[in-house]
Every structure is written in C-alpha cells, then in structure tokens.
C-alpha cells in the first residue's frame, strides 16, 4: 500500500478497528456452529434425549442470527470507511486539478482525467472497502478454523493444510499478470474516454465535415482494443476461480478418504468428522475470497498509482510562500524586460511596457505575434521565462493568487459558458451569486434586450459550452461575466470579434464609461475597436515594434498603418460584394 493511501486508511482507523473487532467476534461465532453440529451428531448416535437436540438446534439458530447481526454492522463499518476514503480522495483529486496551471491541461487529455476520477477511484474504493474487509476476515477465519482442525485431528489437518498452500502458488503465477493487464485496460479506457469526450465536444465540426462514419470507425477500433484487453484480463482473472474450486475439491476428497478411515479406526468420532468438514467448508469462501481479494488489491494499487501520478504533479504556478495581500489593486501594470517561451520556442522577447492605473491600452498585431500570451502573464495563467510583470509595483509572483485574479476581469478569446442558467453564468465568481450585479453587467454588455426575449429570461439554460446561444451572444455573456466582478483590471482578448459593427459600437460606448475608472487592456483585430485607446501597442514577432495613439501611429506609416489600410480595403471589398446583385 502506498504511503498516501496508507495515510487515508489511518484517518479512519477507528472505523477499521471496530470493524476488525466485530470481524473477530463474527468469526468466533462462525466456528462455534460446527462444534454444535458435532454435539448433535454424536448425540444422535448415542441416543441423546430429544430435549438436548432441541436445545442444540436453538443454539445453532441463535448463533446464526447473532452472527448475521454482527456481520451486518461489521460490513457497514468497513465498507463505510472505504466509501468515505473514496470521497476524500475524489475531493483531493478535484481540488488538486483546480490548483494545476493552465499548461498542464493543454498537455493532459480531459478524458484521461475523467477516467481516473471515475473508474480508478471506484477500484480504489473496492480496495479500501471490500479488499481490506475480506483480507482480515480471511486471516481470522483461516487461523481459527485451522487451529480447531488441528485440535480435532492433527494428521487430517496436515493433509488439508498441505493442499491449501497451492493457492499461494496460483497467486504468484497470476497476480503479476493481472496487475499488468489491468493497467493496460485502464490506459485504454482513458483513451476511449478522451476520444468520446473530444468527439461530443466537437460534434458541430464532425457534422460540418461529414465525418460521422470516420469517427464511428475510429471509435470502434479504440473500443475493440479496449474489449480485447478487457477479455485478456477476464481470462487471467477467471482462471483464479476454477483453480480455487479444484484445490478445495481436492482437499474435500482427501478429508473424506482420510477422515472416513479415521472414523472407522475410532481415532475420531463421526461428529468430529462433520465438525472438521464444517471448518473445511468455512475455509472455502476465504480461499475463494483470497483470489478475489488478490485481484482487487492488484487493481486497486494500480489505480492508486495512476491517481498518484496526477497528485504528485506539482503546479508550476502556485501561491507564493509568503504572499502579499493588498486590500485592492490600483491597476498600474509594468512589463519589465519580459520574455516567454512555449516549450523552448520564443514567443515574447524583451517586452518593456508601463501602463498607468486607469489607462486604456490596446494591443494589436498580426496573428501569432504574442498578444494573448502577453496579457495572460498578468493574472499568472503563465509566468514569464525572463523578466518580471508587476502590478502596483509588486511582482505578480509575490502577490496572493486569489487577490490578484480576484482583481482582474478576463474575457478570453474562447467564449466558454457552463451548462447552467444565464444568470448562473453571469454571476459566476460572485459571492452568493449576486443576480442584480449580473443583470447590470448584462445591460452594459448589451445582452439584456435579447435575454428579455427568451421564454425563461435569465433562467434560460444555455446548454453545454453555451451551445444554444449565438457566437455574439456568448461573447457578450462572457463580457458581462467579467464586468459583474467589478474588477480593477479589465482584459478583453478579441472579445467583440463575433458581433456586428453596430452592436460593437453600442458595447464600446457602454464600456468606455465602465473603463474610465479602471485599467483596461483590449486585444482586437478591428481598428475601430482600439482607435479610442489612450495607448496602442503594436506587437510583431514577439516584440513591441510601435506604440502611440491612433493618429500618431497612422502618421508614422509603420505596421499599424499597414494593418489599418488592409482593414479598410477588406471592408470596402465586403461592402462592394454586399451591394452587388
């Protein structure tokens, strides 16, 4: 058992100790009943009074009922502890993923993470519940029954105990193979889950490209491999049960032959032989359970290792050891000789830029010039590989993450909405889900008039990823979500690309009043969106190539002027096409 899993089990040691005590008591009652049968059989042979036999029968029933009652509470304690451990691991797993940095999710498949959270944790639950419960019960039962067998007849017990160790040989031969094959099954299940999740998320693209048949074929091939690996594991695991039956059948035959001779020779009574058989039958389930438990243990430990590979991964971006927690950030931002690289590939080079608090700064440039990466460094979605990003003169790596990110309203390029009501999405991140602030933000983002036309208004469920809304509605919803937080720093990353120019101008007019009292950064490909900014920063190949106001940059005739002329030409061509009958 791994150190981490051992710690979880120790956290519930009281429940396990009570369970062990009840298991001992249950075992003690179980081994009593064959002794009662022995007295009854020998009593019948010796002509005992009916009253004695009735008393023995009542004792047998009473012991069985009491044992059943104790067994129920023993199972509840042990299985309950297992479920609580599963609950704790699942919570810790989810919390750990919440703390992981963004790059982790870019390199880890969502389906794989989901498979670990569901399939692997269920397997771990069986290990710490059923696995531990039957492991100790098997030890108790084997010890008690084996001791009493020796007390009845040592030579007969030696015959049985000489056969039963063959079970251990079976475990040695099959255990490692089961472990290896189970890991292969879980890996393929992760691949299967990831493929399904990606396909369902991208179903619009699949249908648009008429790739349903191709996707069905690909999924079928992955699923076929999963079936092949599962059947291979089933064949190996299934071999344990016939092996148990064969070994126990051989033991029963040996007892019948040797025990019968012992009764005939007068070494033991018929009642003692019945008692001996009772203990042998009592060992049947522990021996079979041993095979089952061996499988559960192997699978559970393999699953725990898969969970631990995630839990052992450390977030690159984490809360600093001694974080600075200002009451509110004013919003002054400085990039001081900032560089950044993705997997060794430079994206930003030597960025030096100071943004006064309350200023509106636009960032423009060709695709791939590093605009999104630059603004992502402010809330520490990434950390620079060189230089420093400062907010109010403090390196963001020293600021408390909740304080830093709680002061920033970010509208990303991808308009992601949860499968929740509109109000729930707009109030995401607000304490108590303040609906009034969410509605005010919807007014500012010019989304409120359209929400009023929905049958359920703000209680309309938008579907997974906001699938029931148009692209423009989703963008305005994400803008409203950021505004509702009343952030000190507002970042709009190409947030108006899906709305028409008239709606864009309406939103910008409302946003200008909002942005007048806070620091705002706007990334856009539309010059109309950024021309009113206090400062326009032009990026090219990861560097700042120009900066200034709209008029000054046009007069300079550089990259910004070139982008502006191309956009005017594009708009003219679109207008000409629209007017052509």
Protein Blocks (a to p, Z undefined) as FASTA:
>chain_A
ZZklmmmmmmmmmmmmmmmmmmmmmmmmmmmmmmmmmmmmmmmmnopafklmmmmmmmmm
mmmmmmmmmmmmmmmmmmmmmmmmmmmmmmmmmmmmmmpcfklmmmpcfklmmmmmmmmm
mmmmmmmmmmmmmmmmmmmmmmmmmmmmmmmommlmmmmmmmmmmmmmmmmmmmmmmmmm
mmmmmmmmmmmmmmmmmmmmmmmmmmmnopmmmmmmmmmmmmmmmmmmmmmmmmmmmmmm
mmmmmmmmmmmmmmmmmmmmmmmnomacfklmmmmmmmmmmmmmmmmmmmmmmmmmmmmm
mmmmmmmmmmmpccfbdcdfbdcddfbdfhiacdehiacdeehiafbghiacdddehiac
ddeddehilpmmmmmmmnopaccfedjddeehiafklpcfklmmmmpccddfblcddddd
fklmmmgoiahiiaklmmmmmmmnommmmmmmpmnlmmlcebjhhlmpcfklmmmmmmmm
mmmnopabdcdehkllmpcfklmmmmmmmmmmmmmmcccddddfbfklmmmpmbdcddee
hiafbgcdfklmmmnopmklmmmmmmmmmmmmmmmmmmpZZ
